[in-house]
Amino acid sequence: MTRTTKECTPRVCSAAAEQHIHAYLVEVGAFGDAEMVLKAMEMLLSKAALGYGMLAGQVPVMDLLLRTSVNVAQRLEDMGIAPEAGARPQ
């Protein structure tokens, strides 16, 4: 495995994640279609969680997913998006 000269800071990782997620959505043909984006993001989250679990174990990945769900709920609340709402098409 080759090491990069970039630091693995939250800022660098966040920016890279956003770029890669956008590229992934474009590559799978989901970009611009809300329902397809939801399905593609679900797959991405599932694969990322599995990878994390393979390295850290079952309990740590469950803890990560719980902390992530709490963080997402708080961020959505801060943005004024109700728990039952969202941009999901009906």
C-alpha positions as CSV (number, residue, x, y, z in Angstrom):
1,M,0.0,0.0,0.0
2,T,1.4,3.4,-1.0
3,R,1.2,6.3,1.4
4,T,0.2,9.7,0.2
5,T,1.8,13.0,1.1
6,K,-1.7,14.3,2.1
7,E,-2.7,14.2,5.7
8,C,-5.8,12.2,6.7
9,T,-7.4,15.1,8.4
10,P,-11.2,15.5,8.8
11,R,-11.2,18.3,6.3
12,V,-9.2,16.4,3.7
13,C,-11.2,13.3,4.2
14,S,-14.5,15.2,4.0
15,A,-13.6,16.9,0.7
16,A,-12.4,13.7,-0.8
17,A,-15.5,11.8,0.3
18,E,-17.8,14.5,-1.3
19,Q,-15.8,14.3,-4.6
20,H,-15.9,10.5,-4.7
21,I,-19.6,10.3,-3.8
22,H,-20.4,12.7,-6.6
23,A,-18.3,10.7,-9.1
24,Y,-19.9,7.4,-7.8
25,L,-23.4,8.8,-8.3
26,V,-22.5,9.9,-11.8
27,E,-20.8,6.6,-12.7
28,V,-23.8,4.5,-11.6
29,G,-26.2,6.8,-13.4
30,A,-28.0,7.9,-10.3
31,F,-27.1,11.6,-10.3
32,G,-30.2,13.8,-10.8
33,D,-32.7,11.0,-9.9
34,A,-33.6,11.2,-6.2
35,E,-34.9,7.6,-6.0
36,M,-31.8,6.2,-7.6
37,V,-29.6,8.4,-5.4
38,L,-31.2,6.9,-2.3
39,K,-30.6,3.4,-3.6
40,A,-27.0,4.1,-4.6
41,M,-26.3,5.8,-1.3
42,E,-27.7,2.9,0.6
43,M,-25.4,0.5,-1.2
44,L,-22.4,2.9,-0.5
45,L,-23.2,3.1,3.2
46,S,-23.7,-0.7,3.4
47,K,-20.3,-1.4,1.7
48,A,-18.5,1.2,3.8
49,A,-20.0,-0.2,7.0
50,L,-19.0,-3.7,6.0
51,G,-15.4,-2.6,5.3
52,Y,-15.3,-0.8,8.6
53,G,-16.6,-3.9,10.4
54,M,-14.1,-6.1,8.7
55,L,-11.3,-4.0,10.2
56,A,-12.8,-3.0,13.5
57,G,-15.3,-5.7,14.3
58,Q,-19.0,-6.0,14.8
59,V,-19.5,-4.0,18.0
60,P,-17.4,-1.0,16.8
61,V,-19.3,-0.9,13.5
62,M,-22.6,-1.0,15.3
63,D,-21.4,1.9,17.6
64,L,-20.3,3.8,14.5
65,L,-23.6,3.4,12.8
66,L,-25.5,4.5,16.0
67,R,-23.3,7.5,16.4
68,T,-23.7,8.3,12.7
69,S,-27.5,8.1,12.9
70,V,-27.6,10.4,15.9
71,N,-25.3,12.9,14.2
72,V,-27.4,12.8,11.0
73,A,-30.6,13.3,13.0
74,Q,-29.1,16.3,14.7
75,R,-27.8,17.9,11.5
76,L,-31.2,17.4,9.8
77,E,-32.9,19.0,12.8
78,D,-30.5,21.9,12.7
79,M,-31.4,22.3,9.0
80,G,-35.1,22.3,9.9
81,I,-35.9,19.0,8.2
82,A,-38.5,17.1,10.2
83,P,-37.8,13.4,11.1
84,E,-40.6,12.2,8.7
85,A,-39.7,14.6,6.0
86,G,-36.8,14.9,3.6
87,A,-36.3,15.3,-0.1
88,R,-37.4,11.7,-0.8
89,P,-39.9,11.6,-3.7
90,Q,-43.4,10.3,-2.8
